[in-house]
Amino acid sequence: MALVGKVGRRDEIVSACPAARALGIHVGMAATHARALVSDLDFRPAEPEVDAALLDRLALFGIRRWSPIVAVSPPDGIWLDLTGAAHLHGGEERFCQRLQAFCRRAGFTARIAIADTPGAAHALARYGREDIAIIRQGGVLKALSPLPVAALRLEGGALAAARKFGFETIADLLPVARGPLARRLGLATIDRLDQALGGKAEPITPREDVVIPAVERRLLEPIGTAEAIAQVMHDLLKDLAEVLQRRGLGARSLRLIALRIDGGEQVVAIGTSRPTREVPHLLRLLKLRIERIDPGMGLEQFQLLAPHTEPLDAENLGAILAGESTVRDPARLVDVVAGRIGPGAVFRIAPVESHVPERAVRPTSPIETAGSWPAWQRPVRLFARPEPLSRVIALLPDQPPKRFEWRGRSYKVVAGDGPERIHGEWWRR
């Protein structure tokens, strides 16, 4: 089998199976020449869009199984950033073996390379001699030197110039000064060489796993009043609520992006204590942020995103409608108060299993159940630093004090609890 694609103005072989290559068919051969050479060859049209869709599916699968940073390397490769993730798969060598076995089961042939830079990994995977190449730190220069110049992902004009000046391998480029080399092969060659050797950063734009629900409005005329902005917020929330309802989601956070006519960008965000898609409640929270929007000469475009969503199913209102439930949900009140004074200022104290008083409680969400408290009494207030007591009088040394002075005032103890022996936990220092 051979795939035929349009290259320039003629049809060329863009891919061939091993059996076809054994018969003399190679990539770049004219389709008419290939048909004349092997008449019974199975010719099929190349479908680059389908190939790109398959690579995208593999990249999405890689995000969920292998690494949080995965990107497509067209036309036939995938980037995987293993920084901090290799040990989760048994090390780099073990991961490469498992990845190659996965590709074999899926019907693909694969060449895998791990290096310090994306450019070096790209070059070794496509032009190296081994199916699995793992280059240790600091060994990129030695590994890339024998590879051809085409391994640097150069354009056709740069490759033709390299052949003209006698540059065959990457090692031939290294001793040449950058100025003359740039004049002969172009600045893009210098950038690719620096990227492969680690002298210039080459960031990988990862494939996004989850599509963030978002809606957008473009206005015919710029607006700048609070009433007009509130109306746009209402329209955006109605559109976003429909998107969330179709997906069965509720918003936990919203981000409103407003673009000004001078190119400036205004961003405001809100959060909710529970997933919701109720337009009146979310509009009330967004209106609290209108004063933080500087319209400048006018706002002409708005975008509303829900970066944090959670599943939101139908709610059973039978008990509430029957009057059997009298407990009110404080989520709306919490959202409004947190919108005014900040989300970190509204919390509830929950117990923690610890004998040390300062570690026996923790702040938690105000709408969560605090849990059961221990049976013994705990201090209501703790000072940041211990404060000394003076003129302490007790009947016996081991009994609680009867009188003491604190901050210049005398106190008489009416009732006491304790003493309580407090010792640090053995699992903490």
N, C-alpha and C positions, 0 to 999 in steps of 0.2 A: 504494500500500500504506500502511496505517496500523496501528499497534500499539495495542491496547486493554489498559489495566491498571486495577486496582482502586485508586481514590483515595478514601479515606474509605468512604462507603457507596454510591458510584456508580461506574460505568464511564466512564473518560475516555480521550481520545486522549493517549498519552504520547510518541508519536513518529510522524512522517509523512514520506514521501518527497517530493522536490521536486515531482513531478507532482501528488501529493495536495494539497500546500500551494497549488499554482497553482489548484486547484479550490475553494479556500476552507477547507480543513481545516487546523486549527492545534492545537497542543498545548494541552491543558486543555479542549477542547470535549467536551461530553457525547457518548458513543458513539451514543446514539439520535438526537441531532441530526445527527451526521455521516452516519449511515446514511440519514436522510431527505434530506439535502442531496445526497449522491452514492450512489445505490443500488448501482451496480456496483463500488464501492470494495472492494479486497481487505483485509478486516479479519482480523487475526491477533492471538492473545493475546500479550502481552508476557511475556518470560521473564527477569526480572532476575537469577536465579541463573546462567543461561547467559551473560548479559552480564558478570557479575562474574568468571566463570571465564575468559572470553576476555580481559578486562583483566588478570587475573593472569598468563595466558600471555604477553601482550605485555610485561608488566613483567619477567617472567623472561627473555624474549628481550632486553630492553633491558639487563639486567645483564650478559649475555654479549657484547653487541655495542657498547653505547654508553657506559655509565657504571656504576661499582660501586654507586652509590646510586640506586635506582629504587623508586618506591612508587606504589600505585594511588590516584588521586584520584576517588572515586566521584561520580556514576555513570558518567561517560564521559571520564575524563581520566587522565593518567599524569604523575607528577612525575619529572623527570630533574635530578639535581644535576651540573652540568657543571663544577664547580670543579676546576681542574687537569686536565680531560679534554678541553676544547674543542680544544686545539691538536692532539690526536691525530686529529681529524676534519677538519683544515684550517681551523679557526676557527669562530666561532659562526655566521656567515652561511652558510658552506659546509655546516655540519652541519644547519642548518634546511632547506636546500634538499634535502639527501640524505634527511632524515627525511620531508619532505613527499612526495618521490618514492617512498619505500618505502611510505608509507601509500596512495598512489595505486595502486601495483601490487597492494597487498593488498586493494583495494576499499574503502578508507576515505577519507572527507574529513577533513582535519585543519586545525586552527588552532594555530599555534605561537607562543609568546611566551617571551622570555628577559629576566629582570629580576633586580634585586638580592635580592628577597624572593620566597618562594613565593606569598604572597598577591597581590603585584603581577602575577606571571606568570599566576596563575589568573584574575585579573580581565581582563587584556588578551587572553588567549586566548579568553575566552568573550564579552566585551563590547566588545572593540576593533574597529576598522574594517578592519584589515589582517589578511590570513591569516598573515603572518609579521611579528612585532613584536619588535625587538631594542632594548631600552632601555639606554642607556649608564649608567655609574655616576653616580649623583647626579640622574638624570632621572626618578625614579619619581614624585615629587610632581606634576610637570607632566604626565606621561602619564596618571595616575589621575584628575586633577581633572575632566575632562569626562565620565567614565564614570558610569553610574547607580549609585544606592546599592546596588542588588541585586548589584553586582559584588563587594561585601565579604563575600559568603556569609552574609547575615543570615537569621534565621528569619522566618517569616510574620508574627508579631506585631510584630517590629521594623520590617519593611517597611510594614506597615499604619500604624504610628505615624509613620514617616517621611513617608508620603503625607499624613497628617493634619496634620503640622506644616509641610508645604511643602518638605521636603528632597528634591530630585530628583536631584542629582548629588553626587559626593564632595566637590566644591569647596564645596558649601553647608554641609557638616559641618565644614570646617576652621576657620572663624573662630569657631565656637561654643565656649564654655568647656566643659571636660570634665565638670564637675559637672552643669550643666543638661542637657547632652547625654546623660549617663548616666541621669538621672531620666526623660528623655523616651523614649529608645530602648533603655535597658538597658545593663548593664556589658559584655555580649557584643559590642555594637557598638563600644565603646571598644577592646576587645581586638583585634577584627578590623581596625580602623583602624590601630592601632599595629603589628600584624603586617604589614600591607600596606606601611606607610611605613618599616618597619625599626626602629621604636622598641621592639618586643618580639619576642623570638626565637620562631620557629615551626619546631621541629625536624621533620625528615622521618624517619619510621620506615621503613627500607628493607626491601624484599622479600628474604628469605633465599633464596639460590640452592640451597645444598646442605642437605639434611635430615640433621642430626647423629644418628647412631645413639644411642639412649638407651633405658634400661629403668628401671622404677620399682617400688618396693615400699612399701606402706603397712602398718604393723604395728597389730595389735589392741591391744597394750600397749607402752608405752615400754620401751626397753632402755638399758643403760648399761655393761655389762661388756664386756671385750675379746673374750671367747669368743662372746658373742651378736653383736657387731659383725662378727667374722670370719665367722660363719655367714651373716649377711646379705650380706657381700661375696661369699662363694662362690655364693650363690643368684643374685645380680645378674650375676656373671660368666658363669654358665651361660646365663642368658637372653640376655646381650649376645653371647656367642659364637654362639648360634643366629642372631641378627640379622645379625651380620657374615658368617657362613657363607652365608646366603641371598644376600647382596649381593656375595660374593666379595671381601671386604675384610679387612684386618688392622689392628689398632689400633697406632698409634705413641704415643698419649697417652691417658690416662684421667683423668676428673675425677669424684670422688665427692662428692656434696652430701648432707649429713645435716641434717635439720630437727629442732630441739628443740621440746619442748612449750611453751616460753616464747617461741617465735617466732624464736629465734636460728638461725643457719646456720653449719655447719661444712663447710669445703671442703678436700679434700686431692687432690693430683694426682700422677701418676706418668708416666714416659715410658719408651719402649723404643727400643733402637738399631735394631731391625728390626721390620717389621709382623708381628704375631702375634695369635692368638686362643686360645692355650693357657691354659686356666683355671688349672692348678697354678702356672705361671710367673707369671701376672699376679696371682694371689692372694698369692704370696710377696712380690711387690713392694708390694701394698696393705697387707699386714700390717705392713710396716715403717713405715707411716704411722698406725697405730692410736693410738700414743701421742700424736699431735698432735691427736686429736679430743677435745674437751671435751664430754662428754655432758650436763653440767648436771643438770637434773632428769629427763632421759631423752630419747632420740631416738625419734621416731615415724614418720618418713618418710625414705626413702633414694632417691636418683636417681644413676644411673651413666651418664655420657656419654663418647663417644669423639670429641672435637673434631677430632682429627687421625687420619685413616685413609689407607691406601694399598692398592692392589690386592694380593691375596695368592692366588696360584694354587697348584695342587697341586705338591708337591715330589717330584722324582725320587729315590727312595731305592735304586735298583738298585745303584749303585756302592757305597753304604755297606753294604747287606746282603751284597753279594758280597765285602766286605773289600778292595775296591780303593782306597778312600779312607780315609786315616788322619788327615786334617786335621779338627780339631774346631772347631766354630763357637763363638767366644768371646762371642757376643751375650748369652747368659744370664748369664755371669759379669760382663760389663760392666754389665748392667742392675742386678744385685744390688749391685755395688760403688758404682755411681752413685747408687743409692737410699739408700745409707748416708752417703756423703761428698759428694754433690752431682754433678749431671751435668757441671758445668764442670771438675771435678777429674780426670776420666778422659778422656784424649785420646792421640792418636798424632801424632808429628812427621812431616810430609810435606815433600818438597823443593819449592822454588820456583826458577824460572829467574831468578836474580839473582846478580850478582857481589858484592854487598854482603853481608857475613856476617849482619848482623842482620835482613836481609830475605830470606835464602835458605831459611828454613823457616817453616812455619805449622802451627798445631794443627789436627787434623782428627779425624774420628770414629775411634774405636779399632778398628772392625770393617772399615774401608775399607782397600784396598790403598794402601800409602804411595807407590808408584811407584819409578822408578829414580833412584838418587842419582848425582851427577856423579863422574867418575873421579878427580878431584883431591881431596886431603884438605881437609876444612873444620874449623874450630875446634869442639871439643866443648863448650866453655863460653865465654860472652861476659860480661864485666862490664858493669854498668849504666853505669859511667863509667870512662874510662881511668885506670890507676894508674901512677904514675911508677916507674921503675927507677933505682937509684943504683949508682955505681961499676961501670959497664958497661965491660968489657974485650973488645976484638975485635982479631984479628990485622991486619985492614985495615978502613978505614971502611965499605966496601960489603959486608963479609961479616957473617954472623950473629955475635952476641956469644958469647964463650966463658965468661965469668963475669959475674954481676950480683948485686945485693942487692935483695930485695923483701920488704917488711914486716919488716925487721930481720933477715932470714936470708940467708946467702950460698948461691948456686946455681951449679953447674957444668953447662954445656950439653954433653950427650953427643952428641946428634944434632939437626939442625935441618932445616926444610923452608922453602923460599922464598928470597928475599923474593917477595911477591906484590903487584903493583900493583893497588890498589882505587880505582876512580873511580866517581862517581855516574852513574846512568843519565840519558841525555839527555832522556827523557820525564818525568823528575821533577825538581823544583827542588832 
